[in-house]
Structures are given as structure tokens and as C-alpha cells.
């Protein structure tokens, strides 16, 4: 599917809510794909995010929980649920690392290294 800047604009609020804990749902594949597009297109975190693209692309391969399956199969103990939670934690870690690297890069530009 082709992504646009509007996709990033609309998904960013939800992504940031999930990052800071205001939304407890795990990151879904669509949100990760929007982040990949934003990083590849230099929409977010110019000149820093490209270093983390390969890690982010690897997380897309973990599938979402199928909504058509029985909800009892998605208990917190289920293996698939644990994979989704781990993927969400990895996305949060990547985002925080990219934000940190971006801040450090901006500081070195402004104040010299």
C-alpha cells in the first residue's frame, strides 16, 4: 500500500500515545509500516532514523493477532500474544532511541561537538 504524509499525520497521535503509555494496545503492523515510511522519507527524525530502519523492518514480520480468532486464544499467556507484546516493546525502544539520537544530533549541531 502506498503511504502518504497524511498517513503519518493521522497515525502519529496514536503512535505517541502508545509510546508514552496512554494507549495500552500493542503497536499494529500498519503503525509500524507508517513509521518505516516516515523514516525512509525523512519525514521524522532526519538523518538519524535511517540507521534504525533495518531493525524496524524486521518487526513487521511478526503478525498481528487475528481478530477473527476466538478471544480466549489471546490470553496474556498465549505465545502469539507474547510475541505481539515483545514487538511493541521493541518498537517503543527503537522510537526512544531515535528520539535520543535526534536530540543529541541537534545539540551537536547547535553547540558544536
C-alpha positions as CSV (number, residue, x, y, z in Angstrom):
1,X,0.0,0.0,0.0
2,X,1.2,3.5,-0.9
3,X,1.8,5.7,2.1
4,X,1.5,9.5,2.2
5,X,2.4,12.3,4.6
6,X,-1.3,12.3,5.7
7,X,-1.0,8.7,6.9
8,X,1.9,9.8,9.1
9,X,0.0,12.8,10.3
10,X,-3.0,10.7,11.3
11,X,-1.1,7.8,12.8
12,X,1.4,9.9,14.8
13,X,-1.0,10.8,17.6
14,X,-1.8,7.1,18.2
15,X,1.8,6.1,18.0
16,X,2.9,8.7,20.5
17,X,0.0,7.7,22.9
18,X,1.2,4.1,22.7
19,X,4.8,5.2,23.3
20,X,4.1,7.1,26.5
21,X,1.6,4.6,27.8
22,X,-1.7,6.5,27.3
23,X,-2.9,3.7,25.0
24,X,-2.2,0.2,26.3
25,X,-2.8,-1.6,22.9
26,X,0.3,-3.0,21.2
27,X,1.6,-1.5,18.0
28,X,0.0,-3.0,15.0
29,X,1.6,-3.7,11.6
30,X,0.0,-0.7,10.0
31,X,1.5,1.7,12.5
32,X,5.0,0.1,12.1
33,X,4.7,0.5,8.3
34,X,3.8,4.1,8.8
35,X,6.9,4.6,10.9
36,X,9.0,2.9,8.3
37,X,7.6,5.2,5.6
38,X,8.2,8.2,7.8
39,X,11.8,7.2,8.5
40,X,12.6,6.3,4.8
41,X,11.0,9.6,3.6
42,X,12.9,11.7,6.2
43,X,9.5,13.0,7.5
44,X,10.5,12.2,11.1
45,X,14.0,12.4,12.6
46,X,16.0,13.5,9.5
47,X,19.5,11.9,9.2
48,X,19.1,9.8,12.3
49,X,16.2,7.3,11.7
50,X,17.8,5.6,8.7
51,X,20.2,3.8,11.0
52,X,17.3,2.0,12.6
53,X,15.3,1.1,9.6
54,X,16.5,-2.5,9.3
55,X,15.5,-3.2,12.9
56,X,12.1,-1.7,12.4
57,X,11.6,-3.6,9.1
58,X,12.3,-6.8,10.9
59,X,9.5,-6.2,13.3
60,X,6.8,-6.1,10.6
61,X,7.2,-9.8,10.0
62,X,5.6,-10.6,13.4
63,X,1.9,-10.9,12.5
64,X,-0.9,-9.1,14.4
65,X,-3.5,-11.1,16.4
66,X,-6.2,-12.2,14.1
67,X,-9.4,-10.6,15.0
68,X,-11.5,-13.5,13.6
69,X,-10.0,-16.0,16.0
70,X,-11.6,-16.8,19.3
71,X,-10.7,-14.2,22.0
72,X,-10.0,-17.0,24.5
73,X,-6.9,-17.9,22.5
74,X,-5.4,-14.5,23.1
75,X,-4.9,-14.7,26.8
76,X,-1.8,-13.0,28.2
77,X,-0.1,-16.4,28.5
78,X,-0.5,-17.3,24.8
79,X,2.6,-17.4,22.7
80,X,1.3,-15.2,20.0
81,X,0.2,-12.6,22.5
82,X,3.7,-12.6,24.0
83,X,5.3,-12.1,20.5
84,X,3.0,-9.1,19.9
85,X,3.8,-7.6,23.3
86,X,7.5,-8.1,22.7
87,X,7.3,-6.5,19.3
88,X,5.5,-3.5,20.8
89,X,8.3,-3.1,23.4
90,X,10.9,-3.3,20.7
91,X,9.1,-0.5,18.7
92,X,9.0,1.7,21.8
93,X,12.7,1.1,22.4
94,X,13.5,1.9,18.8
95,X,11.4,5.1,18.9
96,X,13.0,6.3,22.2
97,X,16.5,5.6,20.8
98,X,15.7,7.5,17.6
99,X,14.4,10.4,19.6
100,X,17.5,10.4,21.8
101,X,19.8,10.2,18.8
102,X,17.9,13.1,17.2
103,X,18.3,15.3,20.3
104,X,22.0,14.5,20.6
105,X,22.5,15.3,16.9
106,X,20.7,18.6,17.2
107,X,22.7,19.5,20.3
108,X,26.0,18.8,18.5
109,X,24.9,20.9,15.5
110,X,23.8,23.8,17.7
111,X,26.5,23.8,20.3
112,X,29.4,22.0,18.4
113,X,30.9,18.7,19.2
